[in-house]
């Protein structure tokens, strides 16, 4: 089952020995912002030997970070009403300026919200396969204690 970033998959951590990346229980005691945890995971990955899996994990974290930023912008948006010259109303969400993105008025339509959902779902794709592949690679790199 692919985690949904719309529902927040939970914190992402890299073990202190950098041997693996694990999704963590969102109810755990770690309450740091997800952006900080992603940054720390990327730093831990950067300390690992260069590999295709490391690059894929870093790229996935980058995609997840962008998707979560878009999710947060929508969740923290202000409801707005557009009224045109003919007094027709349209509803929307006013997403405040965030990071490198200016203020954005999102129409409150099925299409607009579906587009956001697809960004989140696409970012979540591949997480399970990546965790398995990364764990397999890590087991090869780190000798197991007998």
N, C-alpha and C positions, 0 to 999 in steps of 0.2 A: 504494500500500500504506500503510495506517495504522500509524504506529509504536505499539508496545505499551508502555505505561508499566510494565506488569508486568516487562518485561525492561529497563526504563530506556532511554529514547530517546536519551540522551546529553545533554550540556550544551546550554543554550540561551544564545545571546549576541546582543547588539545591537551592531552595528558602532559604532565610536567616533564616527563622524559621524551616527549614528542614522538612517541611510538604509535599513537593512534588519535583519531578524532572521534568523539562521541557526542551524539545529541543527548542532552540532559533533561531531566524532568523539570518542566517549567515551575513546579511547585517546590523545587529544592531551595536551599537557603541562599543560592546565588542570585542576587537581585540587581546585578550590574546591567546597564543598558545593553541591548543586543549589539549595538554598534561597537561598543567597547569589547565585547566578547569576540566579535568577528575580527576586530583589529588584533587582539591578542592571539587568536587562532592563526591569523596570517603571519604574525611575527614568529610564532612557533614553527609554522611550516617553512618559513624562510631559513630557519636554522637547520633544517633537514637537508640531506644530500639531494642534489637536483635529480628529479625523476619526472616521468610523464604524469604519474599519479599526484605528485606534489603540485604540478602545474594545473591539473584538472581540479584539484581540491581548491586551490587559490582562485581559479576562474569561477568555480561554483560559489564560493564565498562572496566574490565580487558581484555576481548576478543576484545572489540572495540579498546582499546589502542594498542594492539599487531597488529591488522589489519591495523590501521592507520599508525603505524610505518613501516609496510611492504609497504603500499601504498606510503608513503613519500620516502622510499628508492628507489622505482621504478621511481617515478616522478623526483627525483633529480639525477638519474643515468646518467652516461656518456656513450654515444654511443661508442661501441668498435667493432673491427673487428678481428676475429681469423683467422690466416692463418696456415694451417698445412704444413707438409713436402712436400706434393704434390701440394702446392699452391692453395688449395681449401679454399674458404672464407666462413665464417659464421659470422653473425651479432649478436650482443648482447648488453646488458646493464650492465655496470660496476657499481654496487651499492657500494658506499663508506661505510667504516666501520661506524656503527651506534650503539649506546648504547652497548648492549652485543653481537653484531653480527659482525663478521669479514667481510672484503671485499668479495663481492659475484658477480660472473659473471653470469648473467641470459641470456640464449639464447633468442634471439628475435624471438620467434616462437609463433604460435597460442596456442600451448599446454602450454607453460610457462606462457604466459599472461593470459590464461584461468584459470590456477591454482591460480594465484594471484587474479583474479576476484572472484573465488569461495571462497577464504579465506575472502574477503571483504563482499561478499553477505552473507556468513554463519554468520559472526560477526553481521551483521545487523538484522538477523532473530530474531524475538521475541521482538524487541524493542516496537512495538505498544502494544502488549499484556502486556508487562512488565509495560509500562506507565499507562495503564488502571488499572491493578491490584495494582500497587503501589499507585496510586491516591485513589483507593477505600480503601485500608488499611489506608492511611493517613487520610482520612475523618473520619474513625472510631476512630483514635487515637487523633485527634485534635478537641476539641469541637468547633462548629460553633457559631459565635456571632449572636445573634438575632436582 
